[in-house]
Amino acid sequence: MSWIESTLYFNGQNGQPLEALLNRTLQSKLSFKAKSDFVQEPISEKVLEGIWEFLYEEEVGRGMLIITPYGGKMSKILESETPFPHRAGNIGLIQYLIYWEEEGNVTKAQMHINWIRRLHSYMTPYVSKNPRAAYLNYRDLDIGTNRGPSTTYEQARIWGVKYFKSNFDRLVHVKTKVDPTNFFWNEQSIPPLPVRG
């Protein structure tokens, strides 16, 4: 499967022609929850078997893991050279996903969300620590959220260091210069430092 074909697969359009990607109308009413982890040590076969047990649980529906290998040239770029710091020392990235179709059914949605949280918890001993890092593009609101455009540096740092490690402080300073009023904010945006009067 090529990369472009995988976009069809993950969009629920497996088997469709590539031209289907040009259709900008929402095709699916799938809901999903994603979480992520960086792996720094090989994961044992026993732990992998435990993951399979989660995936075989009947209520899961469409649970999946995407494991992306790291290393090579990526490890030679210093953490501080780009905002993305997860380079040397990581052998891979795991994305945990669960999809479900029970639109509007809060009980079913919570069941699926609880499943992915249990799987993520199971993986705690086998992934990065201090902080337990996460990949920004798989936003995980479980690790913290802004309470509005007035979120403080201390509040945002809870998830900011998980996504950006020590680069978070540098990004806060950039945000302070570029957007001091925090006009561009979202649930996990980087806040500016308070304006000194």
GUVEX-938824 format. One line per 10 residues: number of its first residue (from 1); their letters; for each residue x, y, z of N, C-alpha, C, O. Coordinates in steps of 0.001 Angstrom, whole numbers, plus 500000, padded with zeros to 6 digits. Layout:
BEGIN
NUM) a) X,Y,Z,X,Y,Z,X,Y,Z,X,Y,Z  ...
REM end
This chain:
BEGIN
1) mswiestlyf) 500852,498829,500000,500000,500000,500000,500904,501242,500000,501796,501362,500840  500675,502145,499077,501460,503381,499034,500950,504337,500109,499887,504129,500693  501740,505403,500359,501316,506385,501355,499982,507002,500960,499089,507121,501799  499831,507395,499708,498592,508049,499280,497409,507090,499389,496302,507521,499714  497620,505797,499124,496549,504815,499306,496197,504661,500783,495043,504398,501121  497183,504824,501665,496906,504721,503101,495996,505850,503565,495232,505672,504514  496064,507014,502913,495154,508108,503307,493713,507716,503021,492814,508078,503780  493478,506984,501941,492132,506468,501666,491716,505483,502748,490589,505525,503240  492640,504593,503113,492343,503583,504134,491935,504235,505456,490915,503877,506045  492741,505193,505914,492467,505807,507214,491275,506754,507166,490767,507161,508211
11) ngqngqplea) 490829,507104,505981,489640,507935,505813,488396,507074,505615,487314,507604,505364  488538,505751,505725,487404,504858,505558,486994,504681,504103,485858,504293,503828  487898,504960,503161,487597,504862,501738,488480,503829,501048,488789,503972,499865  488886,502796,501770,489753,501760,501216,489132,501178,499951,487943,500862,499927  489937,501038,498903,489455,500480,497648,488916,501512,496680,488672,501195,495515  488725,502734,497131,488237,503800,496260,489388,504319,495396,490552,504193,495779  489070,504906,494223,490143,505505,493419,490722,506732,494118,490044,507358,494933  491954,507077,493809,492602,508229,494440,491810,509522,494245,491900,510429,495073  491050,509616,493180,490241,510812,492927,489226,511067,494045,488745,512190,494200  488900,510034,494820,487971,510209,495945,488501,511240,496937,487721,511870,497651
21) llnrtlqskl) 489825,511418,496986,490409,512402,497900,490081,513832,497489,490196,514750,498302  489678,514032,496243,489317,515371,495772,487927,515791,496228,487586,516972,496171  487125,514839,496679,485782,515135,497164,485895,515688,498580,486259,514955,499499  485591,516956,498766,485770,517625,500063,484536,517502,500960,484503,518087,502042  483513,516745,500522,482323,516527,501334,482612,515405,502329,483135,514356,501952  482278,515623,503578,482505,514612,504606,481765,513332,504245,480542,513329,504107  482514,512245,504095,481945,510965,503675,481561,510077,504857,480680,509225,504741  482208,510274,505959,482056,509345,507067,481563,510087,508304,481870,511261,508510  480806,509386,509106,480374,509948,510378,481055,509221,511531,480509,509112,512629  482259,508726,511255,483023,508041,512288,483526,509042,513317,483968,510139,512974
31) sfkaksdfvq) 483453,508651,514565,484100,509400,515638,485387,508661,515969,485506,507467,515698  486355,509365,516555,487587,508685,516923,488262,509382,518088,487970,510535,518406  489162,508658,518709,490030,509166,519766,491421,508636,519467,491587,507466,519122  492421,509501,519600,493805,509099,519347,494674,509469,520543,494409,510446,521243  495697,508685,520759,496716,508951,521761,498050,508536,521136,498066,507862,520106  499156,508928,521745,500451,508576,521176,501493,508390,522263,501336,508841,523397  502557,507712,521877,503706,507490,522758,504967,507379,521925,504933,506937,520777  506083,507786,522518,507390,507564,521916,508039,506380,522615,507993,506263,523839  508642,505506,521824,509267,504281,522332,510782,504474,522305,511350,504889,521294  511428,504163,523437,512873,504343,523535,513631,503041,523740,514849,502997,523571
41) episekvleg) 512920,501984,524100,513503,500659,524288,512645,499655,523534,511437,499856,523408  513245,498570,523025,512428,497554,522341,511324,497029,523263,511536,496854,524463  510166,496784,522698,509024,496272,523452,509039,494748,523341,509158,494197,522246  508917,494080,524479,509017,492614,524501,507819,491959,523816,506755,492558,523662  508028,490729,523419,506959,489954,522787,505769,489790,523743,504617,489807,523309  506048,489633,525031,504975,489482,526013,504092,490732,526069,502868,490631,526151  504712,491889,526024,503946,493142,526036,503128,493263,524752,501969,493676,524786  503734,492901,523620,503008,492944,522349,501801,492002,522378,500750,492329,521828  501945,490842,523012,500812,489927,523148,499706,490564,523991,498522,490353,523730  500097,491339,524997,499111,492061,525799,498354,493091,524976,497160,493305,525184
51) iweflyeeev) 499051,493729,524037,498393,494680,523136,497356,493950,522290,496245,494443,522095  497729,492760,521782,496777,491976,520981,495523,491666,521779,494420,491686,521232  495678,491378,523068,494502,491102,523898,493556,492300,523916,492338,492134,523849  494118,493504,524007,493273,494704,523944,492557,494783,522594,491356,495047,522534  493302,494553,521519,492725,494683,520178,491646,493635,519909,490750,493867,519097  491723,492488,520580,490729,491435,520387,489481,491619,521242,488508,490883,521081  489498,492595,522152,488316,492803,522979,487116,493080,522075,487207,493855,521124  486006,492443,522384,484845,492477,521506,484295,493872,521254,483904,494189,520131  484261,494706,522280,483624,496017,522120,484500,497038,521401,484059,498157,521140  485719,496668,521084,486647,497627,520497,486133,498211,519192,486212,499422,518984
61) grgmliitpy) 485624,497396,518339,485227,497914,517032,486458,498072,516161,487050,497081,515733  486843,499306,515898,487977,499562,515009,489141,500168,515787,489486,501333,515587  489731,499398,516651,490917,499838,517363,492152,499481,516556,492205,498416,515941  493140,500358,516553,494370,500052,515810,495553,500787,516400,495407,501775,517120  496723,500280,516077,497983,500931,516418,498744,501178,515128,498766,500334,514232  499357,502327,515045,500271,502628,513948,501629,502823,514591,501794,503697,515443  502597,502026,514196,503946,502105,514763,504877,502631,513677,505027,502021,512619  505493,503766,513956,506388,504422,513003,507815,504309,513515,508112,504782,514611  508703,503693,512746,510102,503582,513198,510816,504933,513124,510559,505731,512222  511700,505175,514064,512523,506380,514100,513987,505959,514035,514309,504774,514122
71) ggkmskiles) 514851,506928,513883,516281,506662,513826,516873,507253,512568,516281,508143,511956  518034,506767,512179,518679,507236,510956,519010,508714,511010,519419,509234,512049  518832,509382,509892,519151,510805,509752,518412,511657,510782,518942,512650,511280  517182,511253,511090,516374,512007,512047,517079,512145,513395,516961,513179,514053  517802,511123,513803,518478,511140,515101,519681,512076,515125,520179,512419,516197  520145,512486,513963,521327,513355,513888,520969,514841,514022,521851,515676,514220  519682,515168,513914,519233,516556,514042,519011,516849,515527,518278,516123,516199  519629,517892,516033,519492,518237,517450,518050,518601,517794,517325,519158,516970  517647,518284,519011,516293,518611,519476,515977,520086,519323,514838,520453,519033  516969,520928,519516,516748,522368,519510,516727,522988,518105,516440,524178,517971
81) etpfphragn) 517021,522214,517066,517081,522770,515713,515715,523037,515103,515590,523897,514230  514698,522325,515540,513331,522549,515061,512401,522450,516267,512818,521946,517310  511152,522916,516159,510232,522758,517292,509981,521295,517655,509693,520991,518813  510087,520376,516671,509863,518956,516919,511122,518349,517545,512146,518225,516874  511052,517968,518832,512265,517530,519531,512485,516020,519593,513549,515579,520028  511527,515235,519179,511554,513793,519444,512413,513067,518417,511902,512485,517461  513720,513110,518629,514663,512588,517649,515570,511544,518289,515135,510413,518505  516794,511885,518593,517750,510925,519157,517164,510293,520422,516556,510972,521249  517358,508999,520550,516878,508285,521729,515523,507629,521540,515117,506808,522363  514820,507972,520482,513530,507340,520206,513706,506328,519080,514299,506628,518044
91) igliqyliyw) 513182,505129,519301,513249,504126,518235,511932,504035,517471,511854,503383,516429  510900,504691,517992,509626,504658,517292,508560,505494,517958,508720,505990,519073  507474,505631,517238,506277,506355,517690,505097,505410,517553,504952,504734,516535  504254,505361,518577,503026,504568,518504,501851,505534,518500,501757,506418,519351  500964,505359,517542,499684,506064,517569,498618,505031,517876,498502,504019,517185  497842,505291,518917,496723,504437,519290,495466,505109,518742,495281,506315,518911  494615,504343,518093,493386,504892,517521,492202,503995,517834,492333,502772,517893  491065,504603,518031,489805,503872,518113,488761,504681,517351,488603,505882,517571  488054,504003,516456,486966,504609,515688,485656,503962,516106,485629,502782,516456  484573,504724,516073,483257,504150,516327,482206,504917,515536,482416,506059,515127
101) eeegnvtkaq) 481072,504258,515332,480019,504820,514486,478750,505179,515239,477814,505679,514615  478665,504957,516527,477435,505202,517279,477259,506699,517538,477394,507157,518673  476962,507448,516496,476842,508903,516585,475783,509294,517616,474650,508814,517570  476165,510169,518543,475234,510675,519539,475041,509760,520732,474364,510151,521683  475604,508559,520727,475447,507624,521829,476602,507837,522807,477690,507289,522628  476354,508631,523834,477397,509015,524784,477944,507796,525529,479146,507722,525783  477091,506852,525876,477522,505657,526598,478500,504842,525765,479538,504410,526268  478173,504629,524486,479066,503875,523601,480369,504642,523374,481449,504052,523380  480268,505940,523176,481472,506749,522970,482391,506635,524177,483600,506464,524018  481839,506727,525377,482644,506631,526587,483295,505264,526711,484423,505158,527191
111) mhinwirrlh) 482600,504214,526285,483164,502865,526312,484420,502801,525441,485430,502229,525851  484361,503382,524247,485513,503357,523346,486653,504228,523886,487822,503850,523803  486310,505376,524430,487331,506262,524999,488003,505586,526195,489220,505670,526356  487214,504923,527024,487794,504200,528165,488735,503096,527696,489769,502852,528319  488377,502424,526591,489227,501363,526054,490597,501908,525681,491616,501329,526058  490636,503011,524950,491931,503546,524515,492723,504085,525707,493953,504021,525711  492045,504604,526697,492739,505068,527908,493350,503895,528662,494454,504010,529194  492641,502761,528714,493191,501570,529375,494411,501043,528623,495405,500669,529245  494346,501010,527296,495484,500564,526495,496677,501492,526711,497805,501031,526888  496428,502780,526695,497495,503771,526912,498113,503588,528301,499331,503675,528458
121) symtpyvskn) 497287,503338,529284,497772,503105,530649,498618,501828,530715,499660,501807,531370  498173,500773,530039,498922,499511,529990,500337,499743,529465,501279,499091,529915  500492,500663,528521,501784,500899,527887,502727,501785,528710,503893,501935,528344  502261,502359,529785,503056,503305,530582,504477,502826,530882,505412,503602,530685  504695,501595,531347,506072,501193,531689,507001,501026,530490,508213,500905,530670  506460,501016,529272,507250,500625,528104,507531,501784,527134,508045,501571,526035  507191,502997,527549,507340,504153,526651,508116,505268,527361,508556,505097,528498  508278,506390,526694,509074,507496,527245,508541,507952,528602,507358,507809,528910  509452,508504,529398,509111,508955,530752,509771,510302,531030,510791,510643,530430  509190,511043,531923,509781,512294,532439,510194,513291,531352,511376,513624,531271
131) praaylnyrd) 509316,513758,530551,507877,513490,530569,507522,512312,529675,508312,511878,528837  506317,511812,529877,505768,510851,528920,505369,511679,527701,504349,512368,527706  506181,511598,526675,506031,512478,525517,504862,512048,524632,504437,510893,524650  504358,513002,523865,503249,512763,522940,503522,513520,521647,504283,514488,521630  502896,513073,520570,503078,513687,519259,501956,514687,519013,500780,514328,519064  502315,515935,518747,501346,517020,518616,500261,516742,517579,499100,517077,517815  500597,516148,516453,499591,515954,515403,498543,514908,515755,497551,514773,515038  498736,514167,516838,497711,513261,517349,497189,513860,518653,497246,513228,519708  496689,515068,518565,496314,515815,519770,495499,514966,520739,494542,514291,520360  495907,515025,521984,495290,514237,523037,494871,515189,524149,495700,515618,524951
141) ldigtnrgps) 493591,515518,524195,493108,516468,525187,493126,515891,526601,492925,516626,527568  493364,514578,526733,493493,513983,528068,494711,514526,528818,494730,514507,530049  495728,515009,528098,496940,515450,528793,496865,516912,529232,497806,517429,529836  495760,517572,528933,495555,518941,529393,494977,519827,528297,495191,519590,527108  494243,520849,528719,493654,521784,527758,493674,523202,528312,493693,523427,529522  493670,524142,527381,493491,525548,527759,492083,525738,528282,491157,525044,527861  491921,526671,529193,490597,527008,529709,490077,528282,529052,489165,528932,529562  490656,528617,527941,490295,529834,527229,491553,530570,526838,492659,530089,527089  491401,531740,526224,492590,532456,525751,493470,533019,526866,494548,533545,526591  493034,532916,528100,493838,533458,529207,494610,532373,529969,495057,532615,531090
151) ttyeqariwg) 494770,531197,529385,495532,530121,530025,496959,530593,530309,497579,531262,529483  497454,530244,531462,498791,530682,531864,499869,529752,531315,499595,528629,530891  501079,530245,531337,502249,529456,530955,502306,528177,531785,502542,527098,531242  502092,528287,533094,502182,527126,533983,501146,526065,533618,501443,524871,533651  499930,526498,533271,498893,525538,532878,499251,524856,531555,499139,523636,531434  499677,525636,530574,499987,525091,529249,501240,524226,529272,501386,523327,528444  502134,524485,530199,503374,523719,530282,503095,522239,530556,503904,521383,530199  501957,521930,531187,501592,520549,531499,501610,519695,530241,502180,518604,530245  500993,520174,529163,501035,519401,527914,502114,519896,526966,502578,519141,526111  502514,521136,527102,503513,521699,526200,504834,520960,526213,505424,520743,525154
161) vkyfksnfdr) 505316,520566,527382,506592,519842,527438,506450,518418,526917,507437,517816,526494  505241,517871,526940,505030,516527,526391,505120,516548,524872,505597,515593,524259  504665,517628,524273,504742,517765,522816,506090,518322,522351,506623,517885,521331  506641,519286,523097,507804,520035,522606,509045,519934,523476,510083,520497,523126  508965,519222,524615,510083,519108,525555,510630,520499,525889,509847,521411,526153  511948,520683,525885,512512,521983,526279,512256,523082,525245,512443,524261,525543  511835,522714,524047,511496,523715,523034,510237,524494,523378,509978,525538,522779  509449,524005,524334,508224,524706,524708,508522,526140,525138,507819,527063,524728  509551,526338,525955,509872,527697,526424,510214,528620,525256,509783,529773,525224  510971,528123,524320,511332,528922,523147,510079,529274,522342,509949,530400,521861
171) lvhvktkvdp) 509155,528318,522192,507927,528567,521443,507021,529572,522162,506323,530354,521516  507033,529550,523484,506273,530556,524251,506818,531951,523961,506043,532895,523804  508126,532092,523889,508723,533405,523595,508377,533862,522176,508124,535046,521954  508366,532942,521224,507960,533290,519852,506498,533724,519856,506158,534742,519254  505633,532970,520521,504209,533306,520593,504024,534686,521222,503176,535458,520774  504789,534997,522232,504683,536289,522912,505017,537435,521957,504398,538497,522018  505997,537221,521077,506372,538268,520115,505381,538366,518962,505047,539467,518524  504909,537223,518466,504082,537192,517262,502595,537419,517562,501901,538074,516784  502110,536889,518669,500682,536957,519000,500510,537261,520491,500014,536417,521238  500916,538462,520932,500900,538769,522371,499508,538786,522992,499380,538626,524206
181) tnffwneqsi) 498457,538978,522184,497095,538987,522726,496429,537615,522650,495274,537458,523045  497159,536623,522142,496671,535240,522037,495397,535150,521188,494463,534421,521522  495379,535896,520101,494240,535850,519188,494073,534444,518609,492954,533944,518500  495186,533810,518240,495153,532465,517672,495353,531444,518789,496485,531119,519147  494274,530953,519323,494374,529958,520385,493415,528813,520097,492427,528976,519382  493724,527654,520665,492836,526491,520625,493020,525713,521924,493682,526192,522845  492452,524546,522002,492475,523782,523259,493875,523495,523777,494065,523334,524983  494861,523428,522883,496223,523132,523322,497241,524065,522663,498374,523667,522393  496839,525273,522414,497781,526217,521811,498801,526700,522842,498593,526603,524052  499886,527211,522326,500941,527767,523172,500525,529173,523572,500182,529977,522705
191) pplpvrg) 500545,529490,524864,500125,530829,525288,501301,531820,525257,502462,531418,525337  500988,533109,525141,502045,534105,525299,502293,534352,526784,501452,534047,527629  503451,534906,527078,503709,535350,528439,502894,536616,528695,502577,537332,527745  502551,536911,529927,501772,538118,530226,502520,539378,529771,503741,539470,529888  501762,540333,529255,502333,541611,528829,502618,542416,530094,501759,542571,530961  503834,542918,530175,504206,543706,531361,503811,545153,531151,504118,545757,530123  503131,545694,532133,502622,547065,532037,503597,548055,532446,503310,549252,532418
REM end
